[in-house]
Amino acid sequence: MADRLIGWRRLAGASWGRPRDPQFFGDLEPDAAAMLSYIEDVRQRCGVRLTVTHLVGRAVAHALAAVPELRVRLARGRSFTRDSVDVFFIAAADEGRELTGRKVRQADRKSAVQIAEELRDLKSGGDAQLERGKALLAGLPRPLLRAALGLSAWLTSDLNLDLGRFGLPRQAFGGAMITSVGMWGIRRAYAPLAFYYRVPVVVLVGAVRQQPVAVAGEVVARPVLPLTATFDHRYTDGFHAARFAAAIGEYCADPRRFEPITPSEQTVSAGSGRDQR
């Protein structure tokens, strides 16, 4: 026998429909001591402004390479292996009034130093093709904008077409997206998955803070980095997400293991650092 809906259940039933978007969430809090030590070492030796976000981007690329089930794109009821591990970095521009971004191609094959150099001027402008596409879409009436976003995603992601000359590059957001909320002092936040992203996961980087942690049976203060992820359930389930998280934790625990700084990188990076100064 069915009961009549009353109170907040009645309000909720009138406010929302049934869930349609297949996203689920997870978080990870790795000890950031090794990452901070590595960042300080690189800044002193190379003059590169390496950040936690750059390292997390490399960790995400490492995780995508370690979990091939996430390294795919979905189209026409089938999954296709992506040609490379690409990570899209989002940043705030124009004093937070605008979002911009840039895709780092083959991020699993690049060092964190190389990624930092590639993203050095990100806040002053994102990918030129994407910026041109944004300007084009911004001029559309609002009722047409959603349809245009869906069409552009279908052409460039589902059909895998490169329409860069029109501001619509192929696979615009790569295989994962990452952004930092820690720069605003936010400890933890979760991001939605927009329908036109066509990525399996979005990762947010929170603010590193000292907090009590049990180490060898004693409580000590350690720098902890909150990471949150929004997954598309069509690509992955809890098993794959757990493997993804384990690979990120592996990287964060010892970035030096994955980030050898070669003499050539030191030379290039030092020169770039002088330009910044």
Secondary structure, 3 states (H helix, E strand, C coil): CCCCCCHHHHHHHHHCCCCCCCEEEEEECCECHHHHHHHHHHHHHHCCCCCHHHHHHHHHHHHHHHCHHHCEEEECCEEEECCCCCEEEEEEECCCCEEEEEEECCHHHCCHHHHHHHCCCHHHCCCHHHHHHHHHHHCCCHHHHHHHHHHHHHHHHHCCCCEHHHCECCCCCECEEEEECHHHCCCCCCCCCCCCCCCCEEEEECCCEEEEEEECCEEEEEEECCEEEEEECCCCCHHHHHHHHHHHHHHHHCHHHCCCCCHHHHHHHHHHHHHHC
